Amino acid sequence: MLLVRASRAVRCCCSYSLHKTVTFQARHSLYSAHKVHSNGHFHLPLSGIRCFFSGSPYWKAKKHGGEHSKAGNLTAIDDYWLEEVEEELEDLDLSPHTASLLQGAHRVFIVHPDVKWGAKKDQLSTADLQVAEAAALVHSLPNWSVVNTLIMSTKSPDSKLIFGKGNFQTLTDVIKGHPQITAVFLNVERLSSLTEKEMEEAWGVKVFDRYTVVLNIFRFNAHTKEAKLQIALAELPLLRSSLKNETAHMDQQGGGSRYIMGSGETFLEVQQRLLKEREIKIKYALEKVKKKRNLLRTQRRRREFPIISILGYTNSGKTTLIKALTGDEGLQPRDQLFATLDVTSHAGLLPCHMPVIYVDTIGFLSQLPHNLIESFSATLEDVVHSDLLIHVRDISHPETTKQKASVLSVLKNLGLPQQLLDTMIEVQNKIDLIDMPENTEDSVLSVSALHGHGLEDLKQQVETAVMKSTGRNVVTIKVNLESPQLSWLYKEASVQEVKVLPEDGTARVRVIITNSAYGKYRKLFCK
């Protein structure tokens, strides 16, 4: 018997043999509610279950020949999907692997694998500084605290358990000897699901890597649907890893590889299909976001507003600088990592009174996995289409050189035009916290965005760079005061000065104007 209440995502209470193509999805887990018993029966709890029947847009696309395995083929998928995705993402704790991070408090023991020599050794940092950054990441999550830190030597950081047998046993004894520890943050980019599972079994506590911690900082700071979509895409690798662990555990009990009655699919195959469907829907929704951003960029281009992207390492002062350049009191910078996850645009004026758009971007981080960056590709596309880049550095930070290298590495991987990289202005921010640095490059400026030091020089350099990159010129034009010439120039160019000549009813107007706008002016008024 199946009792159904009609809605977009149908919820049901059921006792049902799966002899039809029906997908069951737990509200707070893609698979944790499913239990396959040795008799082959598939038991489902009565609470929090969503059912998606063959009438859903996914199956319609499949029936009409849509290649559902390719996220790029979106033509057969109904707009209904976007609404469904947005509804599902209203509950952020969709992942059993990551949901526990945001629930309750954690007393974290930070363990940093220290490579003493070889290609894996970080030449731009020290173990102490890397531990300090790891602690800052932990403190970015609410109700998380650091109970202790440990720097442990390793010769082979790529080995299965990171450390040798002796050091691993020492680490195990330390963790088990301190019952106040509820989680271990292993300060590496990414742990394999097998390594994570073995460590958790040995230590009896949760184990996190940088990917997981950063992802959950993103989740905590995400407020817009776009940011939530990008994070949902980034967490799919964690869901797949958790699925492998869950399936392996079920296989040991003799149930994971069994076929679900009548479906022709094993438990693992069902869950893999669910994740694939979810990935397609998220990518489709992000494709709509991308189209919307392209439309906004086109509108800006038509109005010929120069776009200036502000980028840099997380917590380097990007938002504070934009607030100082625009005078936008609505901006409220926060002293925390990854405070900005969404691209936001802010109007400003250059010294010549030419309007520009400053774009605030997500901060970068060292050892940030590539697929986590890829998940925010829709956001970072705005950087690619900029007229000018400003790289903001926290010059007071002890790892400022490494942070610069991390940012430049990410920019290189984004495939930015070389001309855009060559004209990038470097801003050494927070000079009020240190002695004045010595700059040897013309494109480097020292400022304090908080106190206003050096901002006038920065504005002048930005103006010069924007004029050059956008093909704008300073032109003096003689206009008839009785014609619409002057009003047209005010609308289409940046008027600098107007000198009225009353004897003949004309004026000399000095403007900053693009080549295309000047061509339009000549076509309209110089016949």
N, C-alpha and C positions, 0 to 999 in steps of 0.2 A: 504494500500500500504506500502511496506517495501523496502527501499533503502539501500543496503548493499555494503560496500567496503571491499573486502577480506583482512584480516590481522589476526594475532594470536589472538588478542583481538578485535573483530569486533566492530567498532563504527558505529552508525546508526542514521539517522533522521527518525522518524516514527510517523505514526498515525495508531495504530494497536490494534485490540482487542485480548486480551490474551486468545485465544482458543487453543494455543499450549503450550508445556512445554518450556517456554522461561524465562530466568532469566535476569532481568535488574538490573544493578549496577551503581549507580551514581559515577562519577569519584572521587569526593571529599567527598562522603558520601555513606554509605551503604543503607541509607533509607531517608535522608532528602529531596531528590528531589521528592519522591513519595507522591502524594496527592490523597487520596481516598475521593471522593465527595459523598454526600448523595444519588446520583443516582446510586452509585455502580461503576461508571467509574473510571478508573485508569489513571490519567493524568501524563504525563512525559514531562520534559523540553527537548528542542532539543539539548542542549549543554552538553557535558561531560558525555554521556551515553555509557556504554559498554554492549554488549549483548553476552551472552554465550549460545550457542545452544546445542541441545541434542547430537551433534557430539563431544563435548568436552571430554577430558580424564575422567572427573568425571562420565559422563553418560556412557561412554564405560565401565568403571569399574563396574558400577551398572548393566549394561546389561549382563556382563559376570559373574555375581554372586559375585562381590566384595562386602564385607561388608563395605560400605562407612561410616557407623557410628562409626567404630573403626579405630582410626588413626594408630594403630599398624599394620593393614593389608595393606601392601603397594605393594603386588606382582602384583595386577591388574592395578596399576596406572602407566601411561607412564612417562618417564623422561621429556617429554614435559612440565609437570606440574612445574618442578623446574624453567624452563625458564619463564613460565607464572608468577609464584610467584615473581621472581626477577624483572620482568618488572613492575608488579603492585606496588612493594615496592619502585620503583624509585621516585614515588610521595609520600612523607612521610605524607602529611596531608590527610590520608585516613579516619580519625576518626573525626566526628563533635564534639565530646566531648573534644578531646585533641588538635585538630588542632588550636583552638582559642588561646591556651596557647602560641603558638610559633609565633603568628602574632601580631605585634605591641607591645606596652608597657603596663605594669600593675603597678599600685601603690597599694601595698599590705598592708593590715592591718592584722597583725599576732595575733591570739587569741589562748592562751594556756589554756586548761582546767586543773586546779590544784586540784588534789585530796589530801585532807589534811590528811586522815587516811584510814585504811583498806587495803585489799589485792591489790587494784588497785594502791596504792601509790608507786611511784618509789623510792626505798630505796637507790639507788646508784647515784642519781642526785638531782638537785634542779630545780625549775621552771625557774629561771633566765638562767641557763645553757641550758636547753631545748629550751628556746626561742632563745638563741644565735645560737644554731644549726639550728633552723628553719629559722632564718635570713640568715645564710650562704647558706642554700638551695635556698632561694629566689634569693640571689645575684649570684648564679651559672647560672641563666637564663639571657640571654641578654635582656636589656631594662626593666628589672624588678627592682623595688626598694621597700624598706620598708618605709611606711609613719608613721607607729606607731605600737606599740605592747601593748597587754593587757593580764595580767594574771587574769583569772576569776575562782573563786572557784566553785567546783561542788561536790555534794555528790554522784551522780549516773552518772558516765561517759557513762554508757551503755544505759541510757534512750534515748527516741526518739530524743529529741532536745539537748542532752548533759547536758544542764543547767536547773535549776528550772525556773518557770515562771517569777519571779522577776528579776533574773540575765539575762534571755534571753531578757526581755523587755529593761533592761538597755543597753545591748549590741546593741539592735536594734536602740535605740535612739542615741547611740554614732556613729554608722555607718551612719545613715541617716543624722546626724548633720555634717558630714564631706564629702562633695561631691567630694573631691579629691580622695577618696577611690574608686578604680575600681574593687577590688577583696579582698576576705577574705581568708586567709590561716588558717584553723582550724587545729591545731597541734595535730591531732590524726592519728592513723594508717590508718583507712578506715572509710568512711561514707557510710551509706546505700543510695541507690538512692532516697528513699523517704525522708530521712533526708536532703539530699543535696537539693532536690527540694523545700522543705518547707522553708529552710533557704534562698535560693535564692529569693523565692517569698516574704519573710518577709523583706529582706535587700535590694533587688533590685540590687544586684551585683553578680558576679560569686563567687562560694565557692569551694575551693580546699582542699583536705586532703593530707597527706604525700605521699600516694600511687600515686596520680595524679602528684604531683610536682616532685617526684623522677623519675617517668616514663618519664616525659618530659625532665628532665635533661639527662636521658639516651638517649632519642631521639636526643637531640641537640648534644651530644658527640659521637653518633654512626656514624662510617665512613665505616665500612665493611658490606658486605651483611649478614654475620653471625650475627652481632650485631643487624642489622635492623630486621632480622627474629625473633630473640629472643624478641625484643621489640614489634614487631607486635603480637606475641603470648601473651605477658604480658598485652597488652591493650585490649584484647578481653573482659575481665570482664567489662571494662568501656563501651565498645560498647553495651554489653548486658544490662547494667544498663540504658544507654541512650535510648535504644530501649523500655524498659519498660515504661520509662517516656513519650516517644513520643506516644506510643500506648495508654497509659492512657489518654493523652490529646486528642487523636483522638476519643477515646471511648466517651468522654464527648460531642464531636461534632457529634456523631452518625456514625462515619466512620471506626473506627479502627477494629471492629470485623466483618465487612462485608467481604464477599467472593469476591475475584478478579474474574472477569467474566471468566468463562470457566476453571479456574485453579483448582477449588476445594479447594483452600487454602485461609485463611484469610491473611490480611496484616502482622500480627504478625508471622504467620507460615512461610510466604515467607521469612521474614527477619531472623527468627531463622535458617531457612535452609541455607540462604546465609552465616550467621556467621559460621554455622557448616562446610560448604564447605571450607570456608576460613581457619578455624582451621585445617582441615585435610590437606590442601595444605601446610600450614606453618609447621606443624609437619612432613610432608613428607620431605620437604626441610631440616629441622633440622636433620632428620634421615640421610640424605646424608652427612651433615656436621659431624655428629657423626661417620659415617663410615670412612670419610676422616681422622678424628682425630685418630681413632683407627689404621689406616694404618700408620700414622706418628709415633705413639707410638711404633708400631711393628718394624718399621725401626730403631728407636732409640734403642730398646731393642736388636736388632740383633748386633748393633754396641756397645752395652753395655755402653751407656752413662748414668751416674747417673742423675736422674731428681730431682731438688730441687725447690719446689714451694714456692714462697714468697707471703704471705698473710697477711691481717690485715685490720683494720678499714680504711675507705676512708680518703685519705690525710694524712696517717701516715708516708709516705716517702718510700714506697715500690720500686717505679721506681728509685728513687734517690739511694737507697741501691744497686739495681742491677747494675746501672751505675758505682757505686764505686767498686763493686766486679769484674766487667767484663772489665772496662775501655772502654766501648762502648760509644763513643762520639756522636753516632747517637741518643741516648736516650735523650729526652728533657722533663724532669719532669715539671709538671705544678702545681702551688699552687692553686688547686681547687678541689671540691668534684667530685668524679666519673670521673676523667680525663682519667682513663683506663677502657674500657669496653670490650676489646678483650684480650684473652690470647695471650701473645707473648713470644717467646723463645729466649734466649740469651746465646751464648756459653761463657764459662769462664774456667779458669785454677785454680786448687787448688795449694797450696804451693808445693806439690809434682809433679806438672806439669801434673796432671791427668785432662783430659777434663771433664767438667760437663755442664749440661744445666740448666740455671736458668729460671723459668717460672713466669712471671708477671701476676697477677690475678686481677679481679675486686674487688674493695673495699667493705667492709661490712658496714652496718648502723643499728642502733637500730631501733626498731619498723618498720622493713622492712617486708611487708607481705610475707607469705610463698610462695604464688603462683608467686610472682615476682621473688623470688629466684629460684623456679622451672623452670621458663622460661629460666634461664641461666644454666640449668643443663648440657647441652652439653659442656659449657665452664668450669664448675667446675669439670667435670670428670677428667680433667688433674690433679687436686689436689689428687684425690683418687688413682691415679696410680703413685704417686711420691715415691721416695726413702727417701726423707727427707722434712720436713716442717720447714719453718722459719716464725715465727709470729712476725711481725714488729709492735711495739707500739709507738705512739707519747707520750713519757713520760712527755712532757711539757704541755700536754692538761689537763685542770682541770677535765675532765671526763674520764681520762685514765683508771680508774678501771672499769667504766661502759662499756667503749669501749671494754676492754678485755673480759668482761663477754658476750657481744653481739657476738663477734667473736667466742668464744668457744661454744656458744649455736648453732650458724650456723654450725660449724664444726661437732658438735655432731649429728645434724639432717641430715648431708650429709652421714652418715653411714660409716665414715672412719674407717679403721682397728685400733684397740686399740693400736697396736704396733707403728703405725705411729704417733698417738697422744702422746704416752708415750715418744717418742724420739724427739718430736718437740722442736726446739730451740727458746727461746723467746729473741727478740732483743729490748731493750729499746732505741729507736732512739731519736734524737734531744736533747742530753744531753748538747749541747752547749747553750741551752736556759734556763737551770735551774742549781741549785746546784746538784752535783753528788748524784744520788739516792743510797740507801743502798740495795744491792742485797744479799739475803740469799740463793738463789737456784743456783745450779751449772749450770743449763741449761739457766740461764738468763745472758745476756751480755749487757753492756751499750756502745752505740756508737753514733757518729755523722756521718751519711752517707754523709752529705754535706761537712764536714771538714776533714773526714778521721780518727777521733779519734776512737780507739778500733777495727778497721777493721782487723788488723793482728791477734788479739786474736780470732776474729770471724772466720776468714778463717781457723785457726788451729782447732777450735772446729768443724767446718763444715767438714773438712777433716777427723777427727777422726770418726765423726758420719756416714759419707758416707762409709768409709772403713768397718765399722761394719755392717751397714744395707745392703750393697751389697755383703757381703762375700768376700771382697778383702783382699789379704795378701801380705806382703812384702817377696819376694823370691829372693835368689841369685842363678843364674844358670850359669854353665860353658858351653860356646858355642864354636864351631869350626868356626874360622873366614872365612874359605873357604866355609862354608855351608850357606844356607838361614836362619839359626836360628835367627841371630841378626835382620835381616830385618823383619822377622815374628814377633818378640817381639816388635819392634817399631810400627808395625801396630796394633797388638792385645792387647798390654799391655802398661803401662806407665813406660818407662825406666827411672830409677833414676840415675844410675851410670854405667859406663863401664870401667873396668880395664883390659887393654890389657896385655897379657903374651906373649911377642914376642918369648921366647925360644921354645915354643911348638905350636905357632900359634893359641892360644885360648884366650878367654877373660872371665872374671867374670862379669856378668851383674846382677845388682840389679834392680828388677822390682816390680811394683804393679800390680797384676794380679788377675782376678776372678778365682774361683774354676773351672768353666766350661772351661775358656780359658787355664788354666794350664793343664786340662785334655786333651784338644786338642793338646797342645804342646807335652806332653808326648807320645801321640799316634802317632804323626808325626815324632818325632826326637829321641825318647828313646826306639827304638825297640831292 
